[in-house]
Amino acid sequence: MSETLFQACGIARWRQQDCWPAAVLDGRAHYDADVRHPLATPIDGSALGWLGHATLSHTHLGINSAHNAYLSWRLIPAPQRGQLIACIAGKLRARRAALATLITLESGKILGEAEGEVQEWLDMCDFAVGLSRQLHGLTIASERAEHLLLEQWQPLGVVAVITAFNFPVAVWAWNAMLALVCGNAVIWKPSEQTPLCALAVQALVSEALQECQAPAGLCQLVNGDAATGGQLVADPRVALISATGSCAMGLAVAQGAARRLARTLLELGGNNAAIVTPSADLALATRAIVFAAAGTCGQRCTTLRRLIVHEDIAPALLAGLVNAYRSLPIGDPRQPGVLVGPLISASARTRMQAALAEAIRDGGELLTGDEQLPVGASNGAYVRPAIVVMPAQTAIVMRETFAPILYVLRYRDFSAAIALNNAVSQGLSSALFSNDLRETGRFIGPAGSDCGLANVNTGTSGAEIGGAFGGEKLTGGGRESGSDAWKNYMRRATNTINAGTALPLAQGLVFGERP
Ligand code: NAD
């Protein structure tokens, strides 16, 4: 079964005696004979082979080659660069089912969500192709006669992309599709937990690069750990580090980048809340809350982790939620009808159980959840999503536990609800369920939610690519995917052109003899 899948994803040719490459540089696989890590699927723990670890010299070579590719790619007109993206999209359409199956196998998310992730890459392709004819600058009225004042956007250089396990394809696509169309080269360090998805992406892109006669070095891949990521951060040839992962990782990357004042784009942890007010449509809110809190087994950066509900409607809302949670189909994410797959690892389950134990010590009341669910003879980390009513926003509620735990807090006054929403150190996503226009206005206004995403009558997760995605505070401040996020992958140059024969100076300054 896996063998056919590896072939369909174009990666079977890269496996050498059960070992997957440590790096794919200029379209060629490189192996490290010394360091190998075992790979297994979170679905049932069965082995997927071994993974090599990029050496210092693999990463060095990858950056070098990416830099050389950038030097020629930046001179290709942007609409022609868009044609490479169109070619990638064509190949992806032919391989979408296989890639989605691989995402499920390696990350454990249900097939429908994996298909959505592939669709997100396709959406990014469409967006980037359109963008290839719209990398607009500005013309500005000059105060000087016969002068032109312009702003142009120019390519940056090598963009390093460091990604997390939970979106093993889409987050790379957000970055790479924009980076390439903007005239840059990309070097990718994927999560240690999802390297096969990265290899499948790399195989597809390598074919497109060859077909379009684009430089093979435009997309490089190094498989490694935090140290490999650190090498990318420290290298002066890397112009931008786009890093997605935990807040702790982002702090380390930001400090490393600050040593050379390198640009960063950080997409870090969230601790997302939804406020449900008395005017809300409770049936709609219930459906949205279940998807946002239990979907992807609580392993989205935008997962709903805190429910802030008005005390008058709390009993009705919680009764509906507990009912819905108890009937959630949990199990093998490849099976039709299953809505919740496994956690990524046994240690993720241990962290979930420790968080629940702490919440209960703090006075929390567990409404549903906690048990470990053996699914068949499986070794997967299957859990039942949990709901815990908390007496207050305690330390455990303020932390992101990357698992399906929904903490419930009650409120009486709407201002207090907004204050609870904003009281955590992360600032990614938030939602309000209300049919009251004034509450909506306050929630999305300047004194409302302080998050990068503030939704009304829809959940915290499941963003479209058209808007800029990202969050404030410890979430890192980055914005990716749609809107004008492309500007992160370019440098702005202001050009003043004197088309006359005189030399008027700005601010009417006279330097030396008057004319
Ligand atoms: P993680 O922080 O453990 O790892 C993410 C990536 O960073 C991996 O590739 C890892 O090797 C690398 N890394 C770790 N330490 C590093 C260092 N010091 N220097 C350079 N690279 C380093 O995260 P994870 O467990 O894979 O993913 C879950 C986390 O990611 C959650 O906190 C989640 O909220 C966050 N996330 C955020 C977004 C977003 O867009 N805001 C999206 C997906 C996931």
Boltz pocket constraint, residues with backbone or C-beta under 6 A from the ligand:
constraints:
  - pocket:
      binder: B
      contacts: [[A, 162], [A, 163], [A, 164], [A, 165], [A, 166], [A, 167], [A, 171], [A, 189], [A, 190], [A, 191], [A, 192], [A, 224], [A, 225], [A, 226], [A, 227], [A, 228], [A, 229], [A, 230], [A, 233], [A, 244], [A, 245], [A, 246], [A, 247], [A, 248], [A, 249], [A, 252], [A, 253], [A, 266], [A, 267], [A, 268], [A, 269], [A, 270], [A, 300], [A, 301], [A, 302], [A, 400], [A, 402], [A, 428], [A, 470], [A, 475]]
      max_distance: 6.0
